[in-house]
């Protein structure tokens, strides 16, 4: 087996079934971001380090439930809290309230009245622009990033056409840039949970949707399957971008799984499958961040801190779970390092090679089972680190046991 591994590591073109080429820059802390929910219901502030908070309280229907009646109470609190905690906030510009719809539907055309002295119909595009302008003006200089709509390829969130979505994005993008050219505009985040997502995305790009954003975003949910299953879709996403001349950073603003709680289990997201135990929760989270960066995804917002069934906290929202420790630990492992490559073998063993301060380090796991891993003699690691925070000095053993939870092997400079 050692000889086999030696061959694998010296001839990757033949032995590795998949090799990912990460971005050349060092991994920044902004990669690790969070969706945070239910703070207003007693969920504690995250006990883990993170860069950006994706916030849902900026939805149009939440802050202007009736025409001209604005309520910024909760959103003002959130933004003040983000500033106090020194984290960036990503606001969603999303939803059209019922009062702004025509017969309960989306119709962005602005028409003249057909009869004298008759009030013109509601012009949704003008109302949308006013909503965007009102929010961005209120928080100018305090909020620097906005996301344009959430999962519009799911009828629960959007009932308009692709053309409608492109129009909404164009209006929002132009309005935001007029108010503050430095605002970072994040595109509408589709979800691969819709089986026709790639068709929708292709039409979105074809109609020019890629022009009206600084960052392209998607929800690369692999749940209920393991993280590795998202890789082919990510490659297809990048291919569609290139095909339509869209060369911009890519973010994943939502991803996660159902995870077991110790106090109460109440699955609300049945599409995400059975709840993961602590080991798999930690494993899937760490592998998601490693494989995302290796695939050119520059920021991942985990879903979610405070969620009742997909949360990093127990159901009560007050006690962090094991995944929270792992979320902190994986940041210690990779933030500030440079990932050279990430590749796997036919037996589902993955090896990600990184460099920190000129010294190599390796993160390894097997996506399916526990197997013996024969260390190449050239590695010469100094110690092993685990996602639960344990550290072991390397004693020169030729083989270590690996499984679904990634392990870090690092070499310390003499």
Protein Blocks (a to p, Z undefined) as FASTA:
>chain_A
ZZmmmmmmmmmmlmpmbdcdddfbdcdfklpccddehklnopacdfbdcfbdcdfklgfk
lmmmbghiacfklmmmmmmmmmmnopacddddehjafklpghhiacfbdcddfbghiacd
ddfklmmmmmmmmmmmmmgokaccdcehjhklbfkloccdfklmmmmmmmmmmmmmmmom
mbccddddddfkbmklmmmmmmmmmnopmmnccbdcddddfbfbdfklmmmmmmmmmmmm
mmnopacddddfbdcdddddfkbccdfblmnopaddfklmmmmmmmmmmmmmmnopabdc
dddehiaklccbdfkopaccfklmmmmmmmmmmgopacfbdcddfkopacddddeehiac
dddddfkbccdddddfklopabdcdfkopacddehiabdcddfbdcddddddZZ
